[in-house]
């Protein structure tokens, strides 16, 4: 979700791809008004919601698709 799960009724499941150094990455598309991405992790059975606080990633630059 984004902006404090604003309007989120159907959360998406996005697989993480392993990268070097034990890191993982994924690609998502968020609306151009999003300022924060909200998320949790799951192994398919359990969810890690950070103790109910969830995880958040601030967006510092917003690019609208199709704009240069």
BADO-436497 format. One record per atom (N, C-alpha, C, O, CB): atom name; x, y, z; residue in one letter; chain. Coordinates in Angstrom, 2 decimals, padded with zeros to 5 digits. Glycine has a CB too. Example, Ala and Ser with C-alpha at 12.3 -4.5 7.8 and 13.67 -1.06 7.14 Angstrom:
NODE N 013.19 -005.69 007.80 A A
NODE CA 012.30 -004.50 007.80 A A
NODE C 013.20 -003.30 007.80 A A
NODE O 014.24 -003.32 008.46 A A
NODE CB 011.31 -004.47 009.05 A A
NODE N 012.85 -002.25 007.08 S A
NODE CA 013.67 -001.06 007.14 S A
NODE C 012.90 000.03 007.87 S A
NODE O 013.41 001.14 008.04 S A
NODE CB 014.08 -000.60 005.72 S A
***
This chain:
NODE N 000.82 -001.18 000.00 X A
NODE CA 000.00 000.00 000.00 X A
NODE C 000.87 001.24 000.00 X A
NODE O 002.09 001.16 -000.15 X A
NODE CB -000.94 000.00 001.19 X A
NODE N 000.25 002.37 000.16 X A
NODE CA 000.97 003.64 000.18 X A
NODE C 000.23 004.65 001.05 X A
NODE O -000.96 004.51 001.31 X A
NODE CB 001.15 004.20 -001.24 X A
NODE N 000.96 005.65 001.49 X A
NODE CA 000.42 006.75 002.28 X A
NODE C -000.44 006.25 003.45 X A
NODE O -001.59 006.67 003.61 X A
NODE CB -000.41 007.67 001.39 X A
NODE N 000.12 005.36 004.26 X A
NODE CA -000.62 004.84 005.42 X A
NODE C -001.72 003.88 005.04 X A
NODE O -002.78 003.87 005.67 X A
NODE CB -001.21 005.98 006.20 X A
NODE N -001.48 003.08 004.00 X A
NODE CA -002.45 002.10 003.48 X A
NODE C -003.71 002.79 003.00 X A
NODE O -004.78 002.18 003.01 X A
NODE CB -002.80 001.07 004.55 X A
NODE N -003.61 004.04 002.59 X A
NODE CA -004.75 004.84 002.14 X A
NODE C -005.49 004.15 001.00 X A
NODE O -004.91 003.92 -000.07 X A
NODE CB -004.29 006.23 001.71 X A
NODE N -006.73 003.83 001.20 X A
NODE CA -007.57 003.25 000.17 X A
NODE C -007.24 001.81 -000.20 X A
NODE O -007.78 001.29 -001.17 X A
NODE CB -007.50 004.08 -001.03 X A
NODE N -006.36 001.17 000.55 X A
NODE CA -005.93 -000.20 000.21 X A
NODE C -006.99 -001.20 000.63 X A
NODE O -007.28 -001.36 001.81 X A
NODE CB -004.59 -000.53 000.88 X A
NODE N -007.57 -001.89 -000.35 X A
NODE CA -008.56 -002.91 -000.06 X A
NODE C -008.12 -004.28 -000.56 X A
NODE O -008.66 -005.31 -000.14 X A
NODE CB -009.90 -002.54 -000.67 X A
NODE N -007.14 -004.31 -001.46 X A
NODE CA -006.68 -005.57 -002.04 X A
NODE C -005.16 -005.53 -002.15 X A
NODE O -004.63 -005.27 -003.23 X A
NODE CB -007.33 -005.82 -003.44 X A
NODE N -004.44 -005.80 -001.06 X A
NODE CA -002.98 -005.71 -001.10 X A
NODE C -002.39 -006.69 -002.11 X A
NODE O -002.89 -007.80 -002.29 X A
NODE CB -002.39 -005.99 000.29 X A
NODE N -001.33 -006.26 -002.77 X A
NODE CA -000.68 -007.12 -003.76 X A
NODE C 000.42 -007.94 -003.12 X A
NODE O 001.07 -007.50 -002.17 X A
NODE CB -000.11 -006.28 -004.91 X A
NODE N 000.63 -009.14 -003.63 X A
NODE CA 001.74 -009.98 -003.21 X A
NODE C 002.81 -009.90 -004.28 X A
NODE O 002.56 -010.19 -005.45 X A
NODE CB 001.28 -011.47 -002.97 X A
NODE N 003.99 -009.50 -003.88 X A
NODE CA 005.10 -009.30 -004.83 X A
NODE C 006.26 -010.17 -004.38 X A
NODE O 006.75 -010.02 -003.27 X A
NODE CB 005.52 -007.80 -004.92 X A
NODE N 006.72 -011.09 -005.24 X A
NODE CA 007.86 -011.92 -004.85 X A
NODE C 009.15 -011.12 -004.81 X A
NODE O 009.36 -010.22 -005.62 X A
NODE CB 008.00 -013.09 -005.82 X A
NODE N 010.00 -011.47 -003.87 X A
NODE CA 011.32 -010.83 -003.76 X A
NODE C 012.35 -011.68 -004.48 X A
NODE O 012.37 -012.90 -004.35 X A
NODE CB 011.71 -010.64 -002.27 X A
NODE N 013.22 -011.01 -005.24 X A
NODE CA 014.30 -011.70 -005.95 X A
NODE C 015.58 -011.55 -005.15 X A
NODE O 015.93 -010.44 -004.75 X A
NODE CB 014.48 -011.14 -007.39 X A
NODE N 016.30 -012.64 -004.89 X A
NODE CA 017.55 -012.55 -004.14 X A
NODE C 018.62 -011.81 -004.93 X A
NODE O 018.71 -011.93 -006.15 X A
NODE CB 018.06 -013.95 -003.76 X A
NODE N 019.42 -011.04 -004.21 X A
NODE CA 020.54 -010.28 -004.79 X A
NODE C 021.79 -010.58 -003.98 X A
NODE O 021.75 -011.34 -003.01 X A
NODE CB 020.23 -008.74 -004.80 X A
NODE N 022.90 -009.98 -004.37 X A
NODE CA 024.17 -010.18 -003.66 X A
NODE C 024.08 -009.66 -002.23 X A
NODE O 023.29 -008.76 -001.93 X A
NODE CB 025.32 -009.47 -004.41 X A
NODE N 024.88 -010.23 -001.36 X A
NODE CA 024.97 -009.75 000.01 X A
NODE C 023.76 -010.06 000.87 X A
NODE O 023.55 -009.41 001.88 X A
NODE CB 025.20 -008.30 000.02 X A
NODE N 022.95 -011.05 000.48 X A
NODE CA 021.79 -011.40 001.28 X A
NODE C 020.63 -010.44 001.14 X A
NODE O 019.66 -010.51 001.90 X A
NODE CB 022.17 -011.48 002.70 X A
NODE N 020.71 -009.54 000.19 X A
NODE CA 019.63 -008.57 -000.03 X A
NODE C 018.61 -009.15 -001.01 X A
NODE O 018.87 -010.15 -001.69 X A
NODE CB 020.19 -007.23 -000.57 X A
NODE N 017.46 -008.51 -001.05 X A
NODE CA 016.40 -008.89 -001.98 X A
NODE C 015.86 -007.63 -002.63 X A
NODE O 016.02 -006.53 -002.11 X A
NODE CB 015.26 -009.67 -001.25 X A
NODE N 015.21 -007.81 -003.79 X A
NODE CA 014.61 -006.66 -004.47 X A
NODE C 013.33 -007.08 -005.15 X A
NODE O 013.10 -008.25 -005.44 X A
NODE CB 015.59 -006.06 -005.49 X A
NODE N 012.49 -006.08 -005.38 X A
NODE CA 011.27 -006.28 -006.14 X A
NODE C 010.97 -004.98 -006.88 X A
NODE O 011.53 -003.94 -006.57 X A
NODE CB 010.07 -006.71 -005.21 X A
NODE N 010.09 -005.06 -007.84 X A
NODE CA 009.67 -003.88 -008.58 X A
NODE C 008.17 -003.75 -008.45 X A
NODE O 007.42 -004.70 -008.70 X A
NODE CB 010.10 -003.97 -010.08 X A
NODE N 007.72 -002.57 -008.06 X A
NODE CA 006.29 -002.30 -007.95 X A
NODE C 006.00 -000.97 -008.62 X A
NODE O 006.90 -000.15 -008.83 X A
NODE CB 005.84 -002.28 -006.46 X A
NODE N 004.76 -000.75 -008.96 X A
NODE CA 004.30 000.52 -009.49 X A
NODE C 003.38 001.14 -008.46 X A
NODE O 002.45 000.49 -007.98 X A
NODE CB 003.58 000.35 -010.88 X A
NODE N 003.64 002.39 -008.13 X A
NODE CA 002.79 003.10 -007.16 X A
NODE C 002.20 004.32 -007.85 X A
NODE O 002.77 004.82 -008.82 X A
NODE CB 003.59 003.51 -005.88 X A
NODE N 001.07 004.81 -007.36 X A
NODE CA 000.49 006.00 -007.98 X A
NODE C 001.40 007.21 -007.80 X A
NODE O 002.19 007.26 -006.85 X A
NODE CB -000.90 006.28 -007.39 X A
NODE N 001.29 008.18 -008.70 X A
NODE CA 002.19 009.33 -008.66 X A
NODE C 001.99 010.23 -007.45 X A
NODE O 002.81 011.11 -007.20 X A
NODE CB 002.03 010.13 -009.91 X A
NODE N 000.92 010.05 -006.70 X A
NODE CA 000.71 010.86 -005.50 X A
NODE C 001.29 010.21 -004.24 X A
NODE O 001.24 010.80 -003.17 X A
NODE CB -000.77 011.11 -005.30 X A
NODE N 001.83 008.99 -004.37 X A
NODE CA 002.35 008.27 -003.21 X A
NODE C 003.59 008.96 -002.66 X A
NODE O 004.48 009.36 -003.42 X A
NODE CB 002.66 006.81 -003.57 X A
NODE N 003.65 009.09 -001.37 X A
NODE CA 004.81 009.66 -000.68 X A
NODE C 005.50 008.63 000.21 X A
NODE O 006.68 008.78 000.56 X A
NODE CB 004.39 010.88 000.15 X A
NODE N 004.75 007.58 000.57 X A
NODE CA 005.28 006.50 001.42 X A
NODE C 004.73 005.17 000.90 X A
NODE O 003.55 005.08 000.56 X A
NODE CB 004.89 006.72 002.93 X A
NODE N 005.59 004.16 000.83 X A
NODE CA 005.16 002.80 000.50 X A
NODE C 005.07 002.02 001.81 X A
NODE O 006.01 002.02 002.60 X A
NODE CB 006.16 002.11 -000.52 X A
NODE N 003.94 001.36 002.04 X A
NODE CA 003.70 000.57 003.24 X A
NODE C 003.72 -000.90 002.86 X A
NODE O 003.16 -001.28 001.82 X A
NODE CB 002.34 000.96 003.91 X A
NODE N 004.36 -001.74 003.69 X A
NODE CA 004.46 -003.15 003.33 X A
NODE C 004.72 -004.03 004.54 X A
NODE O 005.05 -003.55 005.62 X A
NODE CB 005.56 -003.36 002.30 X A
NODE N 004.56 -005.34 004.32 X A
NODE CA 004.92 -006.36 005.30 X A
NODE C 005.55 -007.50 004.53 X A
NODE O 005.56 -007.50 003.30 X A
NODE CB 003.67 -006.84 006.14 X A
NODE N 006.08 -008.48 005.23 X A
NODE CA 006.72 -009.63 004.62 X A
NODE C 005.93 -010.89 004.96 X A
NODE O 005.30 -010.97 006.01 X A
NODE CB 008.19 -009.77 005.08 X A
NODE N 005.97 -011.87 004.05 X A
NODE CA 005.28 -013.13 004.28 X A
NODE C 006.06 -014.27 003.65 X A
NODE O 006.68 -014.11 002.60 X A
NODE CB 003.84 -013.08 003.74 X A
NODE N 006.01 -015.42 004.30 X A
NODE CA 006.59 -016.64 003.71 X A
NODE C 005.49 -017.47 003.06 X A
NODE O 005.71 -018.63 002.70 X A
NODE CB 007.34 -017.47 004.79 X A
NODE N 004.32 -016.91 002.91 X A
NODE CA 003.18 -017.60 002.34 X A
NODE C 002.22 -018.15 003.37 X A
NODE O 001.07 -018.46 003.07 X A
NODE CB 003.66 -018.71 001.47 X A
NODE N 002.72 -018.26 004.61 X A
NODE CA 001.88 -018.75 005.71 X A
NODE C 001.75 -017.72 006.83 X A
NODE O 000.67 -017.49 007.36 X A
NODE CB 002.44 -020.05 006.26 X A
NODE N 002.87 -017.12 007.17 X A
NODE CA 002.90 -016.15 008.26 X A
NODE C 003.25 -014.78 007.71 X A
NODE O 003.87 -014.66 006.65 X A
NODE CB 003.91 -016.57 009.36 X A
NODE N 002.84 -013.74 008.45 X A
NODE CA 003.14 -012.37 008.06 X A
NODE C 004.00 -011.70 009.12 X A
NODE O 003.73 -011.83 010.32 X A
NODE CB 001.85 -011.58 007.83 X A
NODE N 005.03 -010.99 008.69 X A
NODE CA 005.84 -010.15 009.58 X A
NODE C 005.36 -008.73 009.37 X A
NODE O 005.68 -008.09 008.37 X A
NODE CB 007.40 -010.30 009.30 X A
NODE N 004.59 -008.23 010.34 X A
NODE CA 004.03 -006.89 010.25 X A
NODE C 004.77 -005.90 011.15 X A
NODE O 004.26 -004.83 011.45 X A
NODE CB 002.56 -006.92 010.63 X A
NODE N 005.99 -006.28 011.57 X A
NODE CA 006.77 -005.40 012.43 X A
NODE C 006.00 -005.08 013.71 X A
NODE O 005.94 -003.94 014.16 X A
NODE CB 007.13 -004.09 011.68 X A
NODE N 005.42 -006.13 014.30 X A
NODE CA 004.67 -005.94 015.54 X A
NODE C 003.40 -005.13 015.36 X A
NODE O 002.94 -004.50 016.30 X A
NODE CB 005.54 -005.28 016.55 X A
NODE N 002.83 -005.14 014.16 X A
NODE CA 001.62 -004.38 013.88 X A
NODE C 001.89 -002.97 013.38 X A
NODE O 000.97 -002.27 012.97 X A
NODE CB 000.77 -004.31 015.10 X A
NODE N 003.16 -002.55 013.42 X A
NODE CA 003.52 -001.20 012.96 X A
NODE C 003.77 -001.18 011.45 X A
NODE O 003.84 -000.11 010.85 X A
NODE CB 004.75 -000.69 013.71 X A
NODE N 003.92 -002.35 010.84 X A
NODE CA 004.23 -002.51 009.43 X A
NODE C 005.56 -001.83 009.08 X A
NODE O 006.20 -001.23 009.94 X A
NODE CB 003.10 -001.93 008.56 X A
NODE N 005.94 -001.94 007.85 X A
NODE CA 007.19 -001.34 007.37 X A
NODE C 006.82 -000.22 006.41 X A
NODE O 005.81 -000.30 005.71 X A
NODE CB 008.12 -002.39 006.68 X A
NODE N 007.64 000.82 006.37 X A
NODE CA 007.35 001.99 005.54 X A
NODE C 008.63 002.47 004.87 X A
NODE O 009.70 002.44 005.47 X A
NODE CB 006.72 003.13 006.38 X A
NODE N 008.51 002.90 003.63 X A
NODE CA 009.65 003.43 002.90 X A
NODE C 009.21 004.76 002.28 X A
NODE O 008.31 004.81 001.44 X A
NODE CB 010.15 002.43 001.79 X A
NODE N 009.86 005.83 002.71 X A
NODE CA 009.54 007.15 002.17 X A
NODE C 010.07 007.28 000.74 X A
NODE O 011.15 006.80 000.42 X A
NODE CB 010.14 008.27 003.07 X A
NODE N 009.28 007.92 -000.10 X A
NODE CA 009.68 008.20 -001.47 X A
NODE C 010.12 009.65 -001.55 X A
NODE O 009.36 010.55 -001.20 X A
NODE CB 008.52 007.90 -002.48 X A
NODE N 011.35 009.87 -001.99 X A
NODE CA 011.83 011.25 -002.03 X A
NODE C 011.78 011.85 -003.43 X A
NODE O 011.97 013.06 -003.59 X A
NODE CB 013.24 011.32 -001.51 X A
NODE N 011.54 011.03 -004.42 X A
NODE CA 011.43 011.54 -005.78 X A
NODE C 010.33 010.76 -006.48 X A
NODE O 010.34 009.53 -006.49 X A
NODE CB 012.78 011.42 -006.55 X A
NODE N 009.39 011.47 -007.05 X A
NODE CA 008.29 010.83 -007.72 X A
NODE C 008.41 011.10 -009.21 X A
NODE O 008.54 012.25 -009.63 X A
NODE CB 006.93 011.32 -007.17 X A
NODE N 008.36 010.06 -010.01 X A
NODE CA 008.42 010.18 -011.46 X A
NODE C 007.15 009.60 -012.04 X A
NODE O 006.79 008.46 -011.75 X A
NODE CB 009.67 009.48 -012.04 X A
NODE N 006.48 010.36 -012.86 X A
NODE CA 005.28 009.90 -013.51 X A
NODE C 005.71 009.15 -014.77 X A
NODE O 006.50 009.66 -015.57 X A
NODE CB 004.32 011.09 -013.84 X A
NODE N 005.16 007.93 -014.94 X A
NODE CA 005.49 007.15 -016.13 X A
NODE C 005.15 007.94 -017.38 X A
NODE O 004.09 008.57 -017.47 X A
NODE CB 004.75 005.80 -016.12 X A
NODE N 006.04 007.91 -018.34 X A
NODE CA 005.82 008.61 -019.60 X A
NODE C 006.41 010.01 -019.62 X A
NODE O 006.48 010.63 -020.68 X A
NODE CB 004.37 008.69 -019.88 X A
NODE N 006.83 010.51 -018.47 X A
NODE CA 007.48 011.82 -018.40 X A
NODE C 008.98 011.64 -018.36 X A
NODE O 009.48 010.71 -017.73 X A
NODE CB 007.00 012.62 -017.18 X A
NODE N 009.70 012.52 -019.03 X A
NODE CA 011.18 012.44 -019.03 X A
NODE C 011.77 013.30 -017.96 X A
NODE O 012.99 013.35 -017.81 X A
NODE CB 011.74 012.85 -020.37 X A
***
